[in-house]
C-alpha cells in the first residue's frame, strides 16, 4: 500500500510541476495582483498552515488586525493562492514566491 501511495505522491508532484510550468505567467500575474504591497507579501509568506491569524498579525513588521489576515486568507482561498491547512481555519500558501521572483525579505525581523 505504501508503494502505491508513494507512486501517487510522485505523480502528483510531477503534475504540479508541469502545471506550474505551463501556467507560470498566469499564476505570477494573479499573485502580483493579489500581493501588491510589502505587507501583503509578508502576510502571504507567513501563511504556512501552522500560525493562527493572531500569530501572523502580531509578527508583521507593519502590524495589522487578525481580522484583516482572516479576510485576506478567505479572499486568497477564493482566488486559489492559498489552500486549507490541516488545522481547521488555517491556510497555507499554495506557491513559493521565490519561484516567481517575489520577496519582501521578512528574514530581517525574524528571530
ABEGO torsion letter per residue (X at the ends): XAAAAAAAAAAAAAAAAAAAAAAAAAAAAAAAAABABAAAAAAAAABAGABBAAAAAAABABBBBAAAAAAAAAAAAAAGABBBBABBGBBBBABBAAAAGBBAGAAAABX
